[in-house]
Amino acid sequence: MNRRSFFTAVGATAASAATASMAQTASSAATRAVLGGPAGAKPPLFQGSARMTPLRGYHGQDVACERAAIEGKVPQELRGVFYRNGPGLFERGAGTNKQRYSHWFDGDGLVHAWRFTDQGVSHQARFVQTKKFIAEQSANAFLAPAFGSALPAHMPVRNSDDVNTANTNVYKLGDRLLAMWEGGSATDLDPQSLHTRGIVTWSPELKHMPFSAHPKIDPDGTFWNFGTMMGKMVLYHLSPTGELLKHAVFDAPTGGMVHDFAITHKSLVFLLPPIGIDYAAMRKGAAFGQALTWNGNDSTKVLIVDRNDFSKRRILEMPAFMVFHFGNAWEADNVIRVDFVQSKNLDIMSDWMPRMMRGETVVPDRSNPAFVKIDLNRGKCDVAMRDENCEFPRVDPRVVGLRNRNVYYPVDNGDRPEGFGFTGVMRIDTESGKVDRYNFSEQVALEEHVVVPRPSSGREGDGWLVGVGFDVAAQQSFATVFDAMNLAAGPQAIIRLPYWTPVCFHGHFHTA
Amino acid sequence: MPRTLLNLAAAFTISIFGLAASSAAFGADLTVEIRNAGDKGTVMVALFKPSDRWLGRASMGTAAPARNGAVTVTFKDLEEGEYAISLFVDENGNGRMDTNPIGIPIEPYAFSNDATGNFGPPLFEKAKFNVAKENKSIVINVK
């Protein structure tokens, strides 16, 4: 199939409509197999549009496809496992007891493995068997309080790992596949079977400490992470095989929620938005996510920590803005450059996501590429923004913490009819300012795309951009493969599953 | 997350080691079967009355080696009235309930009625039970 026909295949076509019924069948069969009874006997609680099908979630079943249909050609050198993670279950109960989470972040972690081998591409997804998931699956009811849904505790909540959903990101560190959440421990999975082994405690005194879902990894595999909770911040420095090399705990400069950070070869860099916690609201029963407040008159704080000595910390300030995700940072001549995706405030999380989870077709606030220059000599920060509406920035893993030229994003073409899911992919050349971009049709909802280096090549961008998406017409999930330096040429391969999967947040491609 | 969690560990330490002497005599015996406390260290059990500061200073306390399955402790000669129990498993034998640097307990703990809080200890009201003239047995599940 040539590239032009991919475009057609992924758009709304008669051929896609024919496969849609097949996808339904495959999906229902998988559901039945696990629940042991007829699926779909009751109408789904979630009445979202066809575009939002992945937000229905699964019912706790694992799925697998031994050989996905490949359109185009998967490059011979592209071998390895593309692990992804996202909230996969949003509804429990039956009849009048049926419940649905009110926030996307609440769903139980479903870890995916797309395996690229000489035999083709396979897909497997398994729910992380967290303490909470096991108990709730058995009770067929939500028992634990959730991040954004105000639910009473019907099981003991002794620490944050009792409500840990392990649903945000996944990375293979040594022989452990870490399913990461934000408020508690990472969960260790078997990288081959995706079987859950249990929560990870890096040292006895750090048991149940928050371990964010956005670690940053040096090109040599050195692993940096952080956590925030109850006014404290913890930093982790781990070896490429997962030994704790050092850590520090200190008072967080801001209270509420910190999602991601960036590293340079010398520093850890945090942009801490002015998010507070309304404890009174929590005492009245609000969920943690509902009790977060946006203090727009405060500053966004810039925290810079010496990688070699976590006690050396410096704080600068910028006008308030919100950031979820960073692309990269690098440092030269006492100037740190950081790129990230900026939004105005918390509305995307606090307002849009709950509405989306109710099935409303509403367009979220914009979020745009932003680039900040932190002049350490002058103590000044300058920020520049672009217009594109995007999220989930990623860079080539060979340049993390080093001077990079390219940042990759899924992007909105401006033609999303119903708010949910991106429709294109984009590479911004940060030196020339030029954009390399490919637009699918509006019948596609794209997720994060990651750069996979060509083996034995050290050149930034030499490799592929690999991501996943949802074909609305076919009601199928698919993976994409692009030439990372020529997105405009269109995908080299589209790899289709015979079913849809819930939407993921983040993942990593581990080359073979 | 309520700040009360931060004080939980301190409360346990006080409640076990700052015990007031029991003055009751010829009352009922209370047998507490503690299940699933693991097999490491000591189960430290504190018994509170409504007049005690809940999780502050307990009326009585006792301890027993942790054992897989069940551990049983007994409080003797209790006056009639309401009581509540908090316990933790001192796995490393340092005499206090250890927490991580954020203040979250990292040793197992539980309350009577298997009462739970939401990111913190339950209220006395949720953990309370009544002791009359007759001897009484209760079960607490740690995990």
Interface residues (C-beta under 8 A of the other chain):
Chain A: P145 P152 A153 M155 P156 V157 R158 N159 S160 P204 E205 L206 K207 H208 M209 P210 M229 M230 K232 V234 V249 I277 Y279 M282 R283 F288
Chain B: M1 P2 R3 L5 L6 D98 N100 P101 I102 G103 I104 P105 I106 P108 Y109 A110 D114 T116 G117 N118 F119
